[in-house]
Amino acid sequence: MKLVTLFVLAIFFSNSHFSFAQSDTVERQSYHNYFVQQSALIQPKGTLLYNNTLFFINSVSYNVTDRLTFSGGFSFLPTNSPPSFVSAKYVLPVTPKLFLGISLAYVRIGYRVLRSDYFVVPQLLVTGGDLNNNLTFSIGTTRGNYVVDSFFAPAVNLPERVNVVTTVSYQKRFWKEFSFITQNSYVTSRTVALDEYSELALLSAGAAWQLNRSAVKFGLGTIHYPRGAMVKFSSALPFLGYTLTIR
């Protein structure tokens, strides 16, 4: 309940008391990712963002230059092995509305305990459009050491299993402070035997509500198994996120 209260207060104060001048508002309010996936759009040097995802996951990002961004975050998930991460992104403008980017993220699993579980996520990004209407294509993979196991399946080394992650994300401002957002990923496996879980698609859609220098993102997602025999789609998964442009 305390986390929900802090979330609501952050929205209220960012909208009522700490807004930029009107000439600055339209530009700054659009500085957020899609749901989780980032774009290759340019952000001014000195831009500092705070992101909250599902109340438990917190991160900040800072633009060292117009092209270079560093990010880091951790979670308050009530488990013995919550994740934390650091990342860097470099973007290169090709035309006024076409941008190329490369990012590298290091994800650590279990910062509260002595473990060696981690993986590295490199990505290539291509974004077309502007701050309010844009389309991003990204392709990446994973490397590292992170074992996933359960009562229903044998242990799987996630970075050894994931081959390629391809993502297409889109944002469209459709009415005043509201934007449509969709983020869709296709994951292929490196395993030789193509079982029903060797490929999956993460599909999501929702909206972003702009509040001066903050944005609230909400939506629904599902997992589709193209090769699934018993299960084709997972249940709907809710998403809620918040972004504040601190400076």
Secondary structure as GFF3:
##gff-version 3
##sequence-region A 1 247
A	DSSP	alpha_helix	2	16	.	.	.	ID=ss1
A	DSSP	alpha_helix	22	28	.	.	.	ID=ss2
A	DSSP	beta_strand	48	53	.	.	.	ID=ss3
A	DSSP	beta_strand	57	63	.	.	.	ID=ss4
A	DSSP	beta_strand	68	75	.	.	.	ID=ss5
A	DSSP	beta_strand	83	95	.	.	.	ID=ss6
A	DSSP	beta_strand	98	109	.	.	.	ID=ss7
A	DSSP	beta_strand	118	129	.	.	.	ID=ss8
A	DSSP	beta_strand	133	140	.	.	.	ID=ss9
A	DSSP	beta_strand	143	145	.	.	.	ID=ss10
A	DSSP	beta_strand	147	148	.	.	.	ID=ss11
A	DSSP	beta_strand	156	157	.	.	.	ID=ss12
A	DSSP	alpha_helix	158	161	.	.	.	ID=ss13
A	DSSP	beta_strand	162	175	.	.	.	ID=ss14
A	DSSP	beta_strand	178	189	.	.	.	ID=ss15
A	DSSP	beta_strand	199	211	.	.	.	ID=ss16
A	DSSP	beta_strand	214	224	.	.	.	ID=ss17
A	DSSP	beta_strand	237	245	.	.	.	ID=ss18
###
